[in-house]
Amino acid sequence: MNKGILYAIGAYTLWGFLPLFWKILEEVPPFQILCHRISWSLIFLLFIQLIWRNFSWLKSAFKNKTTVITFLTTSILLSINWFTYIWAVNNERTIEASLGYFINPLFCVILGVVFLKERPDKWSWFAIILAFIGIGYTIIMFGSIPWIALILAVTFGIYGLLRKQAVLNSLQGLSFETLLLFLPSTAFLIYFEIKGVGSFGHISFSKNIYLSLAGIATSIPLLLFAAAARQIELTSLGILQYIAPTMQFLIGLLIFKEEFSRNSFIGFSFVWLALIIYTVNNIIKYRRKKWKLDRIES
């Protein structure tokens, strides 16, 4: 099997298991978990950069105003996304959180139309309409907006759009984002400690270890994903990306025993059908394009 596929499966599987990791830290307030995740991620990423002796990009990144503004924006989006997801898992909303990552690819199509002037075909539009029907059905039946799913989809979608146009690669970009957030997150942790509400050092030894491992749990899947993206086609990545939300959904349903009513199933079914249509359509378009290129080359 292609190493890139293995890397992608590894990345998405680790992301799929993240709800179990955050659930262990359920007694720690979500905002404190976020601050630890940012701080420990930077420490781990700087260690990786030190091994690779790859700091030459940092000076030029700080000198470029556009780069600083772009990554300050992406770091804020990322922190909102991370906090929302951690809060959702520890408040029995893992299933709704998985919906956010299911609809994210379709939301990215809309972003492509608005900002990149892309032109989706009729099947992509049909998939988007089906997803909106599913969300609309959920709103009508439950009388509330699935805000967790929408926040996760919107923040991660805009984050991906900005990162797609940024000059730094995945490892450099995440290092820069966590560097920009490190001082405020560490300041908050110090403040919590002074106020006597800090968690680190005041919970069980094993959970202190889990908190300190938050950086590794965050960074390793990203490194695997970056390696996969360099070795396999985007179509393959697009198919494999559903591993993570599927695992998150199953963990919420089967392990956390979260409520999943008939109406929830109907709403999800519209989104799942939309994703099937969208994915199959992309595979067909990719194969046609590849077949045409092969004919030209031959």
C-alpha positions as CSV (number, residue, x, y, z in Angstrom):
1,M,0.0,0.0,0.0
2,N,1.1,3.6,-0.8
3,K,2.8,5.1,2.3
4,G,0.9,8.3,1.7
5,I,-2.4,6.4,2.2
6,L,-1.1,4.9,5.4
7,Y,-0.1,8.3,6.6
8,A,-3.6,9.7,5.8
9,I,-5.3,6.8,7.5
10,G,-3.1,7.3,10.5
11,A,-3.9,11.0,10.7
12,Y,-7.6,10.7,10.3
13,T,-7.8,7.7,12.7
14,L,-5.9,9.7,15.4
15,W,-8.3,12.7,14.8
16,G,-11.2,10.2,15.1
17,F,-10.0,9.0,18.5
18,L,-9.6,12.6,19.9
19,P,-13.0,12.6,21.7
20,L,-11.8,9.8,23.9
21,F,-8.7,11.8,24.8
22,W,-10.7,15.0,25.7
23,K,-13.2,12.9,27.6
24,I,-10.5,11.7,30.0
25,L,-9.9,15.4,30.8
26,E,-13.7,16.0,31.4
27,E,-13.1,17.5,34.9
28,V,-10.8,20.2,33.5
29,P,-12.6,23.3,32.2
30,P,-12.5,23.4,28.3
31,F,-10.8,26.8,28.2
32,Q,-8.0,25.5,30.3
33,I,-7.6,22.4,28.1
34,L,-7.4,24.8,25.1
35,C,-4.7,26.8,26.8
36,H,-2.7,23.7,27.6
37,R,-3.2,22.3,24.0
38,I,-1.8,25.5,22.6
39,S,1.2,25.8,25.0
40,W,2.2,22.1,24.8
41,S,1.8,22.1,21.0
42,L,4.3,24.9,20.6
43,I,6.8,23.1,22.9
44,F,6.5,19.9,20.9
45,L,6.6,21.7,17.5
46,L,9.7,23.7,18.5
47,F,11.3,20.5,19.5
48,I,10.6,19.0,16.0
49,Q,11.9,22.2,14.4
50,L,15.0,22.0,16.5
51,I,15.7,18.4,15.4
52,W,15.2,19.4,11.8
53,R,17.1,22.6,12.4
54,N,14.5,24.5,10.4
55,F,14.1,28.0,11.9
56,S,15.1,30.0,8.9
57,W,11.5,30.7,7.9
58,L,10.6,32.3,11.2
59,K,12.4,35.7,10.8
60,S,10.9,36.3,7.3
61,A,7.5,35.3,8.6
62,F,7.6,38.0,11.3
63,K,8.9,40.6,8.9
64,N,6.0,40.0,6.5
65,K,2.9,42.0,7.7
66,T,0.5,40.0,5.5
67,T,1.8,36.7,6.9
68,V,1.5,37.9,10.5
69,I,-2.1,39.2,9.9
70,T,-3.1,36.0,8.0
71,F,-1.8,33.6,10.7
72,L,-3.1,35.8,13.5
73,T,-6.5,35.3,11.9
74,T,-6.0,31.6,11.4
75,S,-4.8,31.1,14.9
76,I,-8.0,32.8,16.3
77,L,-10.1,30.6,14.0
78,L,-8.2,27.5,15.1
79,S,-8.6,28.3,18.8
80,I,-12.4,28.9,18.4
81,N,-12.6,25.5,16.5
82,W,-10.5,23.7,19.2
83,F,-12.5,25.2,22.1
84,T,-15.8,24.4,20.5
85,Y,-14.9,20.8,19.8
86,I,-13.5,20.2,23.3
87,W,-16.6,21.8,24.9
88,A,-18.9,19.7,22.7
89,V,-17.2,16.4,23.6
90,N,-17.2,17.2,27.4
91,N,-20.9,18.3,27.2
92,E,-22.2,15.2,25.5
93,R,-22.4,16.8,22.0
94,T,-19.9,14.7,20.2
95,I,-22.4,13.5,17.6
96,E,-23.3,17.1,16.7
97,A,-19.6,18.0,16.5
98,S,-19.1,15.2,14.0
99,L,-21.8,16.7,11.9
100,G,-19.7,19.8,11.6
101,Y,-16.8,17.9,10.0
102,F,-19.2,16.0,7.8
103,I,-20.6,19.2,6.2
104,N,-17.2,21.0,6.2
105,P,-16.2,19.7,2.6
106,L,-19.5,21.1,1.2
107,F,-19.1,24.4,3.0
108,C,-15.6,24.6,1.5
109,V,-17.3,24.4,-2.0
110,I,-19.3,27.5,-1.1
111,L,-16.2,29.3,0.0
112,G,-14.5,28.4,-3.2
113,V,-17.4,29.9,-5.2
114,V,-17.5,33.1,-3.2
115,F,-13.7,33.8,-2.7
116,L,-11.9,31.8,-5.4
117,K,-14.5,32.2,-8.2
118,E,-14.7,28.4,-8.6
119,R,-17.6,26.9,-10.6
120,P,-19.0,23.6,-9.1
121,D,-21.0,21.4,-11.4
122,K,-24.7,20.6,-10.9
123,W,-24.0,17.5,-8.8
124,S,-21.9,19.5,-6.3
125,W,-24.7,22.0,-6.1
126,F,-27.2,19.2,-5.6
127,A,-25.1,17.8,-2.7
128,I,-25.0,21.2,-1.1
129,I,-28.7,21.6,-1.4
130,L,-29.3,18.2,0.2
131,A,-27.0,19.1,3.1
132,F,-28.9,22.4,3.7
133,I,-32.2,20.4,3.6
134,G,-30.7,18.2,6.4
135,I,-29.7,21.1,8.5
136,G,-33.0,22.9,7.9
137,Y,-34.9,19.7,8.9
138,T,-32.9,19.6,12.1
139,I,-33.7,23.3,12.9
140,I,-37.4,22.8,12.2
141,M,-37.8,19.5,14.2
142,F,-35.7,20.6,17.2
143,G,-36.4,24.3,17.1
144,S,-32.8,25.2,17.5
145,I,-29.8,25.7,15.2
146,P,-27.0,23.1,15.4
147,W,-24.6,25.8,16.3
148,I,-21.7,23.5,17.3
149,A,-21.7,21.8,13.9
150,L,-22.0,25.2,12.1
151,I,-19.2,26.8,14.2
152,L,-16.9,23.9,13.5
153,A,-17.7,23.8,9.8
154,V,-17.4,27.6,9.3
155,T,-14.2,28.1,11.4
156,F,-12.4,25.1,9.9
157,G,-13.6,26.0,6.4
158,I,-12.4,29.6,6.5
159,Y,-9.2,28.4,8.2
160,G,-8.5,26.0,5.3
161,L,-9.2,28.8,2.8
162,L,-6.7,31.2,4.4
163,R,-4.1,28.5,4.9
164,K,-4.5,27.4,1.3
165,Q,-3.3,30.9,0.2
166,A,-0.6,31.2,2.9
167,V,3.1,30.9,2.3
168,L,4.0,28.6,5.2
169,N,3.7,24.8,5.0
170,S,1.6,22.8,7.5
171,L,4.3,22.4,10.1
172,Q,5.6,25.9,9.9
173,G,2.1,27.3,9.9
174,L,0.9,25.5,13.0
175,S,4.2,26.4,14.7
176,F,3.6,30.1,13.9
177,E,-0.1,29.9,15.0
178,T,0.7,28.4,18.3
179,L,3.6,30.8,18.8
180,L,1.2,33.8,18.3
181,L,-1.2,32.2,20.8
182,F,1.4,31.0,23.3
183,L,1.8,34.2,25.4
184,P,-2.0,34.8,26.0
185,S,-2.7,31.1,26.6
186,T,0.2,30.8,29.1
187,A,-0.9,34.1,30.7
188,F,-4.3,32.7,31.2
189,L,-2.9,29.5,32.8
190,I,-0.8,31.6,35.2
191,Y,-3.9,33.7,36.0
192,F,-5.9,30.5,36.8
193,E,-3.1,29.3,39.0
194,I,-3.0,32.6,40.9
195,K,-6.7,32.5,41.4
196,G,-6.6,29.0,42.7
197,V,-8.7,27.5,40.0
198,G,-5.9,26.0,37.8
199,S,-6.1,22.3,37.0
200,F,-2.5,21.4,36.2
201,G,-0.8,19.9,39.3
202,H,-4.1,19.8,41.1
203,I,-5.6,16.7,39.5
204,S,-4.5,13.1,39.4
205,F,-1.0,12.4,38.1
206,S,-2.3,10.5,35.1
207,K,-4.5,13.4,34.0
208,N,-1.6,15.8,34.4
209,I,0.3,13.6,32.0
210,Y,-2.7,13.6,29.6
211,L,-2.8,17.4,29.7
212,S,0.9,17.6,28.9
213,L,0.4,15.2,26.0
214,A,-2.2,17.5,24.4
215,G,0.5,19.0,22.2
216,I,1.6,15.6,20.9
217,A,-2.1,14.6,20.3
218,T,-2.6,17.8,18.3
219,S,0.6,17.8,16.3
220,I,1.3,14.2,15.3
221,P,-1.9,13.8,13.2
222,L,-1.1,17.1,11.4
223,L,2.5,15.9,10.6
224,L,1.1,12.6,9.2
225,F,-1.5,14.6,7.2
226,A,1.2,16.9,5.8
227,A,3.3,13.8,4.8
228,A,0.2,12.2,3.2
229,A,-0.7,15.3,1.2
230,R,2.7,15.3,-0.5
231,Q,2.4,11.6,-1.6
232,I,-1.2,11.0,-2.7
233,E,-3.9,12.7,-4.8
234,L,-6.3,15.1,-3.3
235,T,-9.2,12.8,-4.4
236,S,-7.8,10.0,-2.1
237,L,-7.5,12.5,0.8
238,G,-11.0,13.7,0.1
239,I,-12.4,10.1,0.5
240,L,-10.3,9.3,3.6
241,Q,-11.2,12.5,5.4
242,Y,-14.6,11.0,6.4
243,I,-12.8,8.5,8.6
244,A,-12.5,11.1,11.4
245,P,-16.1,12.3,11.7
246,T,-17.4,8.7,11.2
247,M,-15.3,7.6,14.1
248,Q,-16.3,10.6,16.2
249,F,-20.0,9.9,15.4
250,L,-19.6,6.2,16.4
251,I,-17.8,7.1,19.6
252,G,-20.5,9.5,20.6
253,L,-23.2,7.0,19.8
254,L,-21.8,3.7,21.0
255,I,-19.3,4.7,23.7
256,F,-20.6,7.9,25.1
257,K,-24.2,6.8,24.6
258,E,-25.3,10.2,23.4
259,E,-29.0,10.6,22.3
260,F,-29.6,10.1,18.6
261,S,-33.3,10.3,17.8
262,R,-35.2,9.4,14.7
263,N,-35.3,13.0,13.6
264,S,-31.5,13.3,14.1
265,F,-31.0,10.3,11.9
266,I,-33.2,11.8,9.2
267,G,-31.2,15.1,9.3
268,F,-27.9,13.3,9.2
269,S,-29.1,11.1,6.4
270,F,-29.5,14.1,4.1
271,V,-25.9,15.1,4.9
272,W,-24.6,11.6,4.4
273,L,-26.4,11.3,1.0
274,A,-25.0,14.7,0.0
275,L,-21.5,13.5,0.9
276,I,-21.9,10.3,-1.1
277,I,-23.0,12.2,-4.2
278,Y,-20.3,14.8,-3.8
279,T,-17.5,12.2,-3.3
280,V,-18.6,9.9,-6.1
281,N,-18.9,12.9,-8.4
282,N,-15.4,14.0,-7.6
283,I,-14.0,10.5,-8.2
284,I,-15.7,10.4,-11.6
285,K,-14.4,13.8,-12.5
286,Y,-10.9,12.9,-11.4
287,R,-10.8,9.7,-13.4
288,R,-12.1,11.4,-16.5
289,K,-9.5,14.1,-16.2
290,K,-6.8,11.5,-15.7
291,W,-8.0,9.5,-18.7
292,K,-7.9,12.6,-20.9
293,L,-4.3,13.4,-19.8
294,D,-3.2,9.8,-20.4
295,R,-4.7,10.0,-24.0
296,I,-2.9,13.2,-24.6
297,E,0.4,11.8,-23.4
298,S,0.0,8.6,-25.4
